[in-house]
Amino acid sequence: MKREGSDWPPSAPEFRRLCQPKPEDLGLPPMAKAWQEANDGSRSPNHHCWSHRAVYLAGREAGWHELHTAGSPQECRDVKVKFASAYQALTNRALNGEPLEDQLSIEHQFDPAIHSNQLVRESMAEQGIDPLDGQGARQKLMGMYR
């Protein structure tokens, strides 16, 4: 507040604004530095030491190939606009305390053993056999062949 020459005490909205984290508080570089880093790392993004995950994600969104090969002024502008939009969205997520990436749900994977056991249980249920009562199932089967 002293640096900004603000009145003391600050108003509630001013105090709230002062308490909000700034991108640099979270280690996010300014847009110009992030843009330069994305260009520098676009040749080998998996081996570049990124200053922040958001820079990597914005570069990936803009397209590594596009970043690396943009030649004409229009191509450079287009990829820069795409990068800047992605980086701003990621910065906003970080400032709001949200994760940078959505968590992917684990898909149900087909397991033949589970599926086979399920089919056996369904078949037993159709025949009136309790899969938990082995003795009763045996007696029922024995009665079928007498």
NUROLO-560311 format. One record per residue (C-alpha): residue in one letter; x, y, z. Coordinates in pm, whole numbers, padded with zeros to 5 digits, always signed. Layout:
<rotors>
AXYZ...
</rotors>
This chain:
<rotors>
M+00000+00000+00000K+00291+00231+00074R+00438+00168-00271E+00108+00257-00436G+00055+00563-00216S-00291+00445-00118D-00494+00590+00165W-00491+00419+00501P-00697+00228+00589P-00792+00085+00251S-01153+00039+00148A-01287-00317+00161P-01272-00364-00219E-00918-00219-00227F-00809-00449+00058R-00959-00749-00125R-00775-00653-00445L-00449-00625-00254C-00498-00970-00103Q-00554-01143-00439P-00249-01336-00560K-00071-01206-00864P+00060-01437-01136E+00419-01382-01024D+00321-01489-00670L+00243-01833-00817G+00559-01851-01026L+00382-01768-01352P+00602-01566-01585P+00462-01259-01762M+00299-01326-02100A+00600-01204-02301K+00841-01434-02114A+00599-01727-02139W+00563-01669-02515Q+00941-01660-02560E+00986-01973-02350A+00719-02159-02549N+00897-02068-02871D+01235-02172-02730G+01099-02505-02603S+00883-02588-02905R+01157-02791-03078S+01175-03041-02792P+00891-02974-02545N+00938-03299-02353H+01301-03218-02277H+01267-02847-02201C+01289-02734-01837W+00965-02533-01814S+00941-02245-01570H+00576-02333-01499R+00336-02607-01608A+00099-02341-01748V+00360-02236-02006Y+00393-02595-02125L+00016-02647-02138A-00043-02322-02330G+00230-02419-02577R+00075-02761-02622E-00264-02596-02681A-00116-02358-02939G+00059-02652-03106W+00429-02733-03088H+00454-02773-03463E+00277-02442-03523L+00502-02264-03274H+00812-02411-03431T+00721-02361-03797A+00526-02032-03802G+00702-01834-04073S+00481-01561-04208P+00376-01266-03991Q+00014-01386-04009E+00106-01739-03895C+00305-01592-03606R+00013-01370-03503D-00234-01658-03523V-00027-01892-03307K+00054-01611-03063V-00318-01530-03021K-00392-01899-02959F-00106-01925-02707A-00205-01601-02529S-00567-01714-02497A-00466-02051-02353Y-00208-01896-02120Q-00456-01638-01989A-00715-01909-01922L-00455-02117-01736T-00339-01813-01540N-00699-01743-01437R-00742-02104-01325A-00424-02085-01118L-00527-01753-00960N-00867-01900-00870G-00702-02199-00702E-00829-02441-00966P-00617-02723-01108L-00452-02640-01440E-00563-02967-01592D-00893-03148-01554Q-00859-03483-01385L-00941-03764-01623S-01173-04029-01491I-01056-04385-01494E-01263-04568-01750H-01411-04905-01667Q-01184-05152-01838F-01315-05478-01976D-01178-05773-01782P-01267-06107-01944A-01235-06292-01612I-01484-06063-01442H-01716-06077-01741S-01693-06458-01751N-01770-06486-01379Q-02064-06250-01423L-02204-06468-01705V-02169-06780-01485R-02351-06608-01195E-02631-06497-01430S-02665-06849-01571M-02680-06996-01219A-02945-06743-01118E-03156-06839-01422Q-03135-07205-01314G-03228-07122-00957I-02885-07211-00819D-02744-07006-00532P-02374-06954-00607L-02301-06924-00234D-02469-07256-00147G-02248-07524-00298Q-02417-07814-00117G-02764-07702-00229A-02641-07662-00588R-02497-08016-00578Q-02822-08160-00445K-03018-07980-00718L-02788-08113-00990M-02804-08467-00846G-03184-08450-00852M-03182-08354-01219Y-03013-08681-01319R-03215-08927-01108
</rotors>
